[in-house]
Amino acid sequence: MSNILEVRSLRKSYGAFTLNDVTFDVPKGYIMGFIGPNGAGKTTAIKLILNIIRADAGSIKIFGREGSPVQNEDIGVVMDTPMFVEDWTAMDVESAVSPFYTKWDKRLFANYLKQFGLDPKKKVKELSRGMKVKLQIAAALSHNARLLILDEPTSGLDPVARDEICDLLREFVSDENKSVLFSTHITSDLEKTADYITFILNGRIVFTGAKDDLLEKYARVTGGLSEISTQQKKYIIGIREHRMGFEGMVETANLSKLPQTVLTEGISLDEIIIFMNKGAKINE
C-alpha cells in the first residue's frame, strides 16, 4: 500500500510542550482520523505538515516529496479558524484564491456553493460559523486536490451538515489516489468515515493504524471494587472509582487477568481518549 503522506520522527518544542517522535502514514484512498484531547499536539503537527512552522527534527513526505509548501495545489486545507477576509463575498474568495491553482474548477466551486446553500454575494462576516466552514471546504475541494487536511472542520455544524461533509469526504476518497487527514473532536464523525486512526497524547503517538484495530484493542470494564485486587487495578487504564464500584478501560489482551465477574463491553473513540488521558494524568 502506497502512502500520500509520510511523517517520520517529527519533533517540535514550545516551552514546556514538546511534540516528540511523531510518526504515521496516510495511505492512498483512505481517511485518517487524527484524534487526541486539547493540547495533545494535533494542530502543531498539522502546521508542521503544511510547512507553516518548522520542525526541530524529523521529516515529512507528501506525494513522495519532502518539504511540501503550504500552497501546493495538490493539497486542500480547512483550518478551525476561517482564513478569508470578513468583507469578502464567496465570489471574492474565488477571485483571491483561484490564481494560486492552475487546476481551479470554476464550475465545481459554483456547484459546491449551490449544494451548501451559500449565497455567492453574501459577505463572510454575515455567515454563520457552519457556513464559513462550508465555504472553506468548497474552496478546498475546487482545485482537484489529492490530499485534504482538515483541522476541526465539523466543529459548529449541526448533525445534518456534518453528515453531508462526511459523505463528501467518503466520495472524495472513492478516487483511490486521494486521501484525507481529518482532525476532529467529534469522534462520532470518524467512527462513520475514518478507515485509520492516529491518536496523539501529550505530544506522542499512542496509536496509529486501522480504526477497527484500535476499537478492538480496548474494552470498557465496570464492576464492584470488592471484585478486583490492587494488582488487578494496574491493568485498568484511567480507572474511576465511585460509590457503586469502578469503571475504566483495559487492553483486551489483559481481560483474562481480571475476574470473570467484571462486566465488559465495547468502547467508543471518545471513551478511549477520555480513559487514556485520565490514565496519563494518574501516572504523571
N, C-alpha and C positions, 0 to 999 in steps of 0.2 A: 504494500500500500504506500503510495507516494504522498508527501505532505506539501501543503501550500505554505504553512508557517512552521518554522522550527526554532524554538527558544532553548538555548543551552547555557547553563551555569550563570544566569543573569544575576548581577549584584548591583545594588544602589543603596547608599546610606544617606539618610536625612536626620541629622542629630541623633536622637535616641532610637529612631526606627531604621531597620535595615531589611531591604529585600535581598534575600540570600539564597544563592544556588537554585534559582528558579529555572526549571527545565520541563518543557512539554511540547507536544506537536499538535497541529491541527491538520488532520488528513483531508485530502481532496474529497469533495462530495458529501461532507458531513457538517453538522452543527456541534460546536464545542461550547458547552456551558462553563462559564468562569464564575465560581462561587466563593464565598467567604464573608465573614462579618465585616462591618465598617472598620476601616483602618488596617485591614489584613494585607493590603498591597495591590489590590486589583487595578485601580486606576493608575498607580505608579507603573505597574507592568505594562499597561496599555500605552501609556505615554512613551515608555521606552521602546515598545514595538513600533510606534509611529515616528520615532526619532524626534519627538518633541523635547525630550530631555535625554541626556547622555548617560549610559551605563558606566559604572566604575569597573566592571569586568563582565565577561560573558559575550555571547554572540547571538544574533538574530538573523535568520534567513527567511525571506519572503520570496516565493516563486524560485527558490534555489539561489537567490542573490542576497548577499549580506549588505546591511545598511540601506534599506529601502527608504526613500524620502517620504515626508508627510503627504505630499501632493501626488504620489504615484497614482496614475489614473486607473490602475487595476485594483485600487483599494477604495471602498466606500466606508465612510466614518460617520457614526452618530454618537455624540457625547451626551452626558447627562444635562449639560447646560447648552441651550441653543446658541449657535455660532453666528447667527445672522443679525444685521443691524435692525434695530426695533422699528425704524421708519421705512424699511423695505417692504414691498409687496412680494408675493410669490413670483411675479414676473421680474421684479428687480433681483430677486435671488438667482433666478435663471441667468439674467444678464451678467451678474457678477461672477457666478460660478462656472458657467459653461465654457468660457475661453480657456480654462485650465485643462479641459478634457477634449481630446481630439475625437473621442467616441461618444460625445454627448448626444442624446437622442431626444430631440425637442418633442416629438410626438409621444414618446414614452412618459416624459415628465408631465405633459398635459393630461395623459391618461391617469397617472397617479393622483394628480390634483383632483380630478373628477371622482376617482374611486374613493379618495379620502374625504370628499366633501369640502375641499378647500377652495375658497373664492380667490382667483388669481389676482384680484385687485385689492384684497384686504391686507392691511399692514400687519407685520409680525407682532407688534405691540397689542393689536386687537385680538390676537388669537389666544385661546386657552393653552395651558401647558401641553395638553394632549395633542392639540392641533399643531403646535410648534414642533413637537416630536415627529408628527406625521410629515410635516414639511421637510424636516431633515432627512427622514427616511426616503421621501420622494426624490430628493436631490441625490442621495447616496445610491439609489437604485437606477438612476437615469443615465449613467455613463458606462454601462456594461462592465462594472467592477467584477473581479473574480474572487475577492475576499471582502466580506463585510465585517467590520469591527464595531460592535455596539456596546456602549457603556451605559447601562441602565435605560435602555430605550423605552421600556414599557412602564416606567415609573410615571404615575399621574394619569395613566389611561384607564378607562373603565374596562370591565371584563370583555365586552363585545369588541372594543377597539383592540385590546391585547390579543384576542383570538384572531382577529383579522391580520395583525402583524405576524403572529406565529405562522399563520397559513402562508403569508408572503415568504417567510424565511424557508419554510419547507419547500415551497415552489422554487425558490432561488437555488437550493442545493439539489433539486432534481436534475439539474445540469451537473454531472459528476465532476466537472472541472472547477466548480465553485464551492466555497466554504464560508462558514460563519463562526466568528468568535463572539459569544453572546454573554456579556457580564450583566447580571441582574440579581436583585434581592427577591424578586418574585419567582421563587423556585418552582412553583406550580407550572409556570410557562416552560421551564426547562424539562420538567417531567413529561410534558406533552411533546416537546420539539427536539430536545438535545439527544444526540447519539453518544456523545462523550462528555465527561465532566473533568474539569481541573479545579481542585479545591485548595485554596490558599489560606493559611492561618498564620498570623504573626510573621508575615514576610517569607514563609516557607511553604513549599508544596507538600500537602498532606496526602493527596491522591491525584493521579491523572490516569484516565483510562475510560473504558466503556461505562456508560451510566448504569446499566444493569449490573455490572460487576460491583460498583460502589454500593448500590442498594442491596445486593445480596451479601456483601461483606459484613454488614452490620445488622443487628436486630434490636428492637426496643424490648426492654425487660422490666417487669414490675413484680412486686411481691411484698411479703411481710419481713420486717427487719429480723425477726427471730429465725427466718428461713436460711439466712446466709451468715457465714463466718466473716471475721475481719479479713482473713486471707482471700476469701472469695470476692469480697468487695473490690479488691485490687483489679479484678477483671472487668469491672463495670466502669465505663467511661462517663464522666460527668454525672456521677450518681447524685441524686437529690433525695434526702431523707425527710420524711414528714410524719405526721402523727399516725397516718394509716399504713405506713410502710416506706417503700422506696421505689424510685424509677430511675432508669438510666439506659445506656447503650452498651452493647457488648459485641465484640467480633464473633461472627457465627462459628468460627473455628474454636472459640472458647466456651461455647454453650454447654458442652459436656462437662465442664468444670464447675457448673452451677447446679444446684439441686433441681430435680425434675419438677418440683412444686412451683418453681418460678415461672410466671406467665411470660410467654414470648410471642411477639407479633412483628409484622413488617414495619419498616421505618420509612419516613419521607426524607427528602433532601433537607428540608427545613430542620427537622429533628436532628439529622446528622450534624449540621452546622451548630445548632444550639448545644448539643451534648459535647461535641468536640471542643467548642470554645469554652464551655464550663470546665471540662477536664483539663484544658491547658491552664486556666486560671488557678485551679486547685493545685496544680503541680508547679506553679511559679515559685 
